[in-house]
Structures are given as structure tokens and as C-alpha cells.
Amino acid sequence: MKALLTVTGRGMGGDAVIALNIALALEKEGVQCEFALDHNAPGLLFKKKGTPWHKISIPQAGGHSANKYTLLKASGKSLLAAREGAKLIRKINPDIVVGIIGGGAIIGALSARLANIPSLGVVATPTDSKVLSKLTDIIALPESPLFRQDIVEEAQLNSKTKVHSSYLPVNPDIISGNRENAVKTMPPSFRKDLPTVLFSSGSSLFEKMAQAAGEIGKRHLEANILVVGEPLKDEFREYLKSTLNLGYVDNLPDLYQLADLVVLSDDGLMVHEALACELPIIALLRVKYGRYHNMEGIFPGAVIECELDKLENQIQYVLGKNDVIKDKSKFYAELIQNASPKIARIIKEKIKEK
């Protein structure tokens, strides 16, 4: 059996990691996986892993920040992109196309329909959730408006397609980091006797997260303030002079073992990875384009939402209640660690329906 995964984005952030994690779980189930990225995607994560990919057109509408203009622009390119995707499908002959979020999910489903093979969409935005539920079976991730079980059941009643929900798939290796290895990579100013707070908004560092880390660094909290992610603009580095700025890293499992608390944007894979590692999380609100995902509602007790002006107090509160919040995190850790196998089973069952 073979699956083609069509992946939105640049091949270096959370969407790429989700695709690779799903592929890892599928391969354990005996399903061979190939990938397709947009022509302009640098694919840095795939290059680093030595994983080849095909190039097709995958228009993007801006994900959660999509508007009528970007949606119209992307839809105008979709038919040509779907034809290109269908051509690739006929060439490599997969048993199923799995579209990964946004444009990757939509183009994957349209291409599969043109090539007359099964598809399944992994969705996380209002747009891909709405479009894909009319085209093919879907797996709704927590950021999707279709994620909650009551909404899944309602959508299932009103749709000819199947609607599943799942937490984000994480790599099992994410919980196998080594604290001492992380310590060896720390700048000289790192203090082992202090708690460590890790700030990140993913592979890219957004301005609000950089600003938050910088402000906390200036408050002289009794803690190491680590920041990971490549700043979206060089000028964001000015915020980080009072922090231990690590930039783009490839040792996150080790850093998770080093951290006592993580401050993350209220979206994405890192929330799931940190919970899998049983870490307390503060979700800094509206870091990315002002959007809001209610991570506190999805993970009550384990994720605490916070605005920037309340961040220092919340950090002190969470560090003081660390063990209590970690107990909540443990509950979700097992569910998240089982997400990848669950998604793989859903995809494999879809193949068997051929």
C-alpha cells in the first residue's frame, strides 16, 4: 500500500512535521509514503531528514488569517493545481491521497477526485474544514471548528463524508530527550540552579512572542529565559537581548526535558509536544495574526491562557503550582501519544474501502 501526502507550507514548520509524523505512523502499519510540496517550498525539514518530495502547485489562502481576497486568489489557482496533482497521482499510483491542512488538504482532495482514487483530508482551519467536509472524509485537528465531539456528531449527520477528530500527531521520539545534552548546548550565562522557561511560537518567531520573552527577561525573574525559533524579521532580535536566544533549533526533545515551563502561541504542534512531555503550558494569546484557538478549553487545567500584560504573574503562578498542573498534563500526554497510531488506522481503513 502507498499513500501520497500533499503538504501545505514551506516544508519546514508545523505542517511539515505533522505530515512526517503521520507518515512515520503509516510506515509502521506497512504503508509506503511519498510527499508533494509546492514548487516554491524550500523543504528544509525534508532535506534535513534526507526525505525526497515531488513538486506540484499548492496555493495557500493564508490559513486562519484567510480573507475573501486571498480565498478568491487561491481558488482561482486550484483547478490548474489539481490537474497537476492528478498527473502526479497517475504517475506514482498511490492507493490514497492524504492532504495535510489548508491548501495541501484541498488540492490533495481535488487531485484525487480527478484521478479517481480515495482521499482523506487532515484539517485545521475554518476554510479547509468547510471545503473538505463536502469533498472527502476528514480528520479534524484541535484548531478546526469541527474538532469537538458534539460538533463532529452533528457534522456527521449532515454530511455524506465521514468526520473524525484527533489530537495532533507527535513523533514518539519527542519524549525521549536528554536534559544533560541540552545543558551542554546552553550559553555560558545559563544557570542550572534556576528553573527554565522556554518561549516559542514554532519554527518562526513572531513579534509578540519575541516581545514577551524580552519583557520577561528584563524583569530579572529567578529563571532562565530561553527563546527558540527564527525571527520573522531581523529587527525582532532587538527584543531578545535580555534572553538566551537559541534561534532555529534541532534539539527540541532535549530542550523539553530541560524546561520547567513553556510559553507558546495558542496553536500548533508545540502545544501537543509539550503536553506529551507532561510540561505545564502558558498559551500567550493572539500571537499569530490576532487569531484565537481556545487551547485552554481543549486542555483544561494543563494549558493556561494569558495576555501579555499578565504574563509575569502567570509565570510565577505556574512555577509555584508546577506539580499540580503537571498532573493535568499527564492525563493528556497519553491521549496525544496515541494520536499518530489512531490517524494511521483511519487512513488504512480508508484504503481498505477501495
SVG drawing of the C-alpha trace seen along z (x, -y; Angstrom):
<svg xmlns="http://www.w3.org/2000/svg" viewBox="-28 -46 58 50">
<polyline fill="none" stroke="black" stroke-width="0.4" points="0.0,0.0 1.1,-3.5 0.0,-7.0 0.8,-10.4 0.8,-13.2 0.2,-16.7 1.6,-19.2 0.9,-22.9 3.5,-25.5 7.3,-25.7 8.2,-22.3 9.9,-23.5 7.3,-24.2 4.4,-22.5 2.5,-21.3 5.6,-19.5 6.2,-17.9 2.6,-16.8 3.0,-15.2 6.2,-13.4 4.7,-12.2 1.7,-10.8 4.0,-9.1 6.0,-7.6 2.9,-6.0 1.7,-4.8 5.0,-3.2 4.7,-1.2 1.4,0.0 3.1,1.1 2.0,-1.8 4.7,-3.4 4.6,-7.2 5.6,-9.8 5.3,-13.6 4.3,-16.5 5.2,-20.2 4.6,-23.4 7.1,-24.3 8.4,-27.2 8.7,-25.3 12.4,-25.1 11.6,-21.8 14.3,-22.3 12.9,-19.8 12.6,-17.2 16.2,-17.9 17.5,-17.6 15.9,-14.1 17.0,-13.1 13.4,-12.7 12.7,-13.4 9.5,-15.1 7.5,-15.8 6.8,-19.3 3.3,-20.5 1.3,-23.7 -0.3,-24.1 -1.9,-27.5 -2.3,-29.0 -5.1,-31.2 -3.5,-32.3 -4.8,-29.6 -6.5,-31.0 -5.9,-34.6 -7.5,-33.9 -9.9,-36.6 -12.2,-36.9 -9.4,-38.2 -6.9,-35.5 -9.5,-32.8 -10.6,-34.0 -7.0,-34.2 -6.2,-30.7 -9.4,-29.2 -8.6,-30.7 -5.4,-28.6 -6.9,-25.4 -8.2,-23.8 -4.8,-24.1 -3.1,-22.9 -5.5,-19.9 -4.7,-18.9 -1.0,-19.0 -1.7,-16.9 -3.7,-14.4 -0.9,-14.0 1.5,-13.1 -1.0,-10.7 -1.3,-8.8 2.5,-8.7 3.2,-7.3 -0.1,-5.3 -0.8,-5.7 -3.7,-3.9 -4.8,-7.1 -4.0,-10.8 -3.8,-12.4 -4.0,-16.2 -2.3,-17.9 -4.0,-21.2 -5.1,-24.2 -4.1,-24.2 -2.4,-20.8 -5.7,-19.2 -7.8,-20.9 -5.5,-20.3 -5.0,-16.7 -8.7,-16.0 -9.4,-17.7 -6.4,-15.9 -7.5,-12.6 -11.1,-13.1 -9.7,-13.9 -7.5,-10.8 -10.4,-8.7 -8.7,-7.4 -9.6,-7.7 -8.5,-10.7 -8.7,-11.9 -8.1,-15.5 -6.4,-16.5 -8.0,-19.8 -7.2,-22.6 -8.7,-25.9 -12.3,-27.1 -11.7,-27.2 -10.3,-23.7 -12.8,-22.2 -15.7,-23.7 -14.5,-22.8 -13.1,-19.4 -16.1,-18.1 -18.0,-18.5 -15.3,-16.7 -14.0,-13.7 -13.6,-12.2 -11.7,-14.4 -9.7,-14.2 -10.3,-17.4 -7.4,-18.6 -8.0,-20.7 -7.7,-24.1 -10.5,-23.1 -14.1,-24.2 -15.1,-20.6 -12.8,-19.1 -15.2,-18.9 -17.1,-15.6 -20.6,-17.2 -19.8,-19.1 -18.3,-16.0 -21.5,-14.1 -23.6,-17.0 -21.4,-17.3 -21.6,-13.6 -25.4,-13.7 -25.4,-16.5 -22.6,-15.1 -22.2,-12.2 -18.5,-12.1 -17.0,-10.7 -15.8,-13.2 -13.2,-12.1 -11.3,-14.1 -7.9,-13.7 -5.2,-15.4 -2.1,-16.4 0.2,-13.5 3.6,-13.8 6.8,-11.8 7.3,-9.2 10.9,-10.4 9.7,-13.8 9.5,-12.4 13.0,-10.8 15.1,-13.9 18.1,-14.2 18.3,-17.1 22.1,-17.0 22.5,-17.1 20.5,-20.3 22.6,-21.8 25.8,-21.2 24.3,-23.5 23.4,-26.4 25.2,-29.8 27.6,-30.5 25.0,-32.6 22.7,-29.6 22.2,-28.7 21.5,-25.1 20.2,-26.1 17.3,-28.1 14.1,-27.0 13.9,-27.3 11.1,-28.9 11.1,-28.2 9.4,-30.7 8.4,-29.7 5.9,-30.4 7.1,-27.5 9.9,-27.4 9.2,-31.1 9.4,-33.6 6.6,-36.1 6.9,-39.6 4.6,-39.3 6.4,-36.2 9.8,-37.9 8.4,-41.0 7.0,-38.8 10.3,-37.0 12.3,-40.2 10.0,-41.9 10.2,-38.9 14.0,-38.8 14.2,-42.4 12.1,-41.7 15.0,-39.7 12.9,-36.7 14.8,-34.0 14.7,-31.8 16.5,-31.1 14.5,-32.6 15.1,-30.6 13.8,-31.5 13.7,-29.2 12.6,-30.0 13.9,-32.0 12.6,-35.6 10.3,-36.5 12.1,-39.9 15.7,-40.7 14.5,-43.6 12.7,-41.2 16.2,-40.2 16.3,-43.6 13.7,-42.3 15.8,-39.3 18.9,-40.9 17.8,-40.1 17.1,-36.4 19.0,-33.3 18.2,-33.3 18.8,-29.9 17.3,-30.7 16.2,-27.8 17.0,-24.5 17.0,-20.8 17.2,-19.5 13.7,-20.2 13.3,-16.9 16.3,-17.8 15.0,-21.3 11.6,-19.9 13.4,-17.9 15.3,-21.0 12.2,-23.2 10.1,-23.6 7.5,-25.7 6.8,-26.6 5.2,-29.8 3.8,-29.1 1.4,-30.6 -2.1,-29.2 -1.9,-26.9 0.1,-24.3 2.2,-21.3 4.4,-22.5 1.4,-22.6 0.9,-18.9 4.6,-18.1 4.9,-19.9 1.9,-18.1 3.2,-14.8 6.3,-15.6 4.0,-16.4 5.0,-20.1 2.9,-23.0 2.0,-25.4 1.1,-29.1 -0.6,-30.0 0.2,-33.6 -2.9,-34.8 -3.2,-36.3 0.5,-35.9 -0.2,-34.9 -2.4,-37.4 -4.6,-38.0 -6.3,-34.6 -7.6,-32.6 -7.9,-28.8 -9.2,-28.2 -6.3,-25.8 -7.3,-26.3 -10.8,-24.9 -9.3,-21.9 -6.8,-21.1 -8.4,-22.5 -6.1,-22.6 -3.0,-21.8 -2.9,-24.9 -3.4,-28.4 -4.2,-31.3 -2.6,-34.7 -2.4,-38.2 1.0,-39.8 0.3,-42.3 -0.4,-39.4 2.4,-37.1 4.9,-37.7 2.3,-37.0 1.1,-33.8 4.7,-32.6 5.3,-33.0 1.9,-31.3 2.6,-28.3 6.1,-27.8 4.6,-27.8 1.9,-25.3 4.1,-23.2 3.3,-19.8 -0.4,-20.3 -0.5,-21.4 1.8,-18.6 -0.7,-16.1 -3.3,-17.6 -0.7,-17.4 -0.2,-13.7 -3.8,-13.0 -3.5,-14.4 0.0,-13.0 -1.3,-9.5 -4.1,-10.7 -1.6,-12.7 0.9,-9.9 -1.8,-7.7 -2.9,-10.2 -0.4,-9.1 -1.5,-5.4 -5.1,-6.5 -4.7,-8.6 -2.8,-5.8 -5.6,-3.4 -8.2,-5.7 -6.2,-6.2 -5.5,-2.4 -9.2,-1.7 -10.0,-4.2 -7.6,-2.4 -9.3,0.9 -12.6,-0.5 -11.3,-0.8"/>
</svg>
